[in-house]
Amino acid sequence: GPRLWCWLFGGAVLTSFGPSVVAASVQRLGDATFEHETQATTGGTTGSWLVTFGAEGCARCAKLRKELQSVSEDLREIYTIPAHVDQADAAGLWKRFGLKEVPVTYFFSKGGMYRFDGKEEGRELLKFATEALDGAMEVRREKIPPEPNFLSELIDLVLGSIVSLVKGVNVLAMGAGKQTHALVNTLFGGERTEL
């Protein structure tokens, strides 16, 4: 419905009637903003969040984002903030939530999360959020994976380095093996082997 916004600007009060443009938008989140904005892990947010995870070039993701946009004002009326996360901005979130496919939509509320598995339509998204808020889906509530901390990121970095080092050693060993074989064959009159 119409909203009244008053702004104090330079001593004058400016009044505007109509829906807020900001309120009707779908917020974009990424690795750098997700936890700060949603406060998903603590549940200490001013509302719930309906978040679609997608990827650039995914037609279903684009359609779902449009459907989310079509009900964004209705979602905000039930204190649910619509948002989307693009894979390009969120490698950490993909890992944190174990995402393997797109699109995926989760409802985050009061420290829990619920996976949407309905039709990719605006009215279904709204119905899903409403039912989750009303407690009708409590049996589907999942624990939100914790955000990575310094220690877990350090462990991932060290393990990644070890894997790279082992792969590098294997490549060197394979290369050295070929060179040794060629040298032995050359010295002892065996077949010639190209390096």
N, C-alpha and C positions, 0 to 999 in steps of 0.2 A: 504494500500500500504506500500511499504518499508519506514522505518523511519530511520533517521540518529540521533544517540545519541552520544554525545561527553561527555566524563568524564575527568576531570582533576584529575589525581591520582598520587601523589608523583612526580609532575613535568612532568609526561608523559601524553599525550593525548591518550585515548583509544577510538577507534571508533567501533561501532557495527551497522550492517545493519540488517533490518528485523523488524517485528512487535514487539512491546514491550509486554512482558509477563504480566506486571502489567496492561497495558491498556486493555487487553483482558479479565480480570477477572471480576466476578460479586462480588461486595463488600457486606460483611455481616454487617448488622446494628442491633442494639438492643436498649434497653431503655437508656443505658449510652452513646450511640454514635449518635442516630438518628438525633436529632435536631442540634447538633454541626456540623455534617457532611453535612446534607442536607440544613440547614438553611431554612427549609420549611415554617415556619410561617412568617418569614420576607421577604422571596423571595430574600434575598441578597446572593445568591450562584453564583458560576461561571458557572453553567449549570443547566439543568433540571435533574430530577431523575425518573427512572422507577423502582418502588419497588414492589416486590412480597412478600406478607405475607403468611407464610406457617407454617407447623408443622412437627416435626420428625415423621416418619412412615406414612406420607400421600403420597401415590403413585402419585396423581395428582400434588402435590406440587413439588415433585422431578422431574417429567416430565417438569413442567413449568420452574423450575430453569434451567434445561438442555436447554430448548428452549431459555430462556433468555441469557444463555451463548453463544448459537449459533449465536446470533445477537449482542453480546456485542460490538464488534469492530465497527459494523455499527452504533449502538446507540451512541457510543463515537464520531463518525465522525459528528453527528448532535448535539454534545454537550449535550448528555444525558447520565447520569451515571447509569448503571444497578446495582441493589442491591436486596438483599433479607433479610427478617427478619424472624427469627425462633421464634415461640411462646414461647419457653422455655427461651429466652433471653429478652422477651418483654411484660410482663404482663401489664406494664404501657401503652405501645402503643396500645395493644388490647383494653384497657379501653378507651384511648383517641380517637381512631378512631371507637369505637363501633363495633369491629369485632366480628362476631358470627360464621363465617364459614371460611374455607380455601379451596383452595387458593383464595386470593384476591389480585388484582394488582391495584396500583394507579400510576398515572403520576403526579409528583409535579413540578410546574413551576411558577415562578413569583408570589408567594404567593397564588396560587390556586392549586386545585387538581382535577383530573379527574379519574373516576373509569373505568377500562378496563372491557368490557363485551363480548369480541370477542372470537374466537377460541383460544385455548391454544397452539398456534404455533408461532415460531420465527418471521416469516414474518408478522403475524398479530400484534404482539407486536411492531415491527418496524413501521408498517403502522399507528398504533394507536398513537405512540409517534410523528411521522412526522405530522399527521393531527392535533394533539393537539398544536404542535409548530406553525403550519401554521394558527392557529386560527379557524379551521373548527369545533371545538367542544366547542366554547365559551359558548354556551347555557347549556352545561353539567358541566361547571365549578362550583366547590363547594368550600366553604370557609374551610380552614384548621383549625381544632379544635386547640385551643391554648394548649401549653404544660402546664402541671400542675405546679402551683406555690406552695410556701411554705404553704400559707393559705388553698388552696384547698386540699393539702395532709394532713394537720393537721385536717381539717374538716372530711375527709375520715377516718382518724385514730380514731378520737373521735366517729364518728357514728358507726364505726366497733366495738369499745369497748363497746358502749352502747348496740348494738345488742347482743354481746356476754354476757354482764351482764344480760340482760333481759332473754336470753335463759337459763342462769345459774340459775336465780331466779325461772323461770318456772320449771326447773328440780327439784330444791330443794323443791318447793311448792308441786309438784306432789309426790315427795318422802315423804315429811312430811305428806301429806294427807293420804297416805297409812299407815304410821306408826300410825297416830292418829286413823284411822279407826280400825286398829288391836288392839290398846290399849283399845279403847272403847268396842270393842267386847269381849276382854278378861276380862275386869273389870265387865262388866254387863252380862256376860254369853251368849253372842252372838256367832256366828260362829267364828271359828278360821281362821285367814287370814295369809297366808305366807307373810313374808316381802320380 
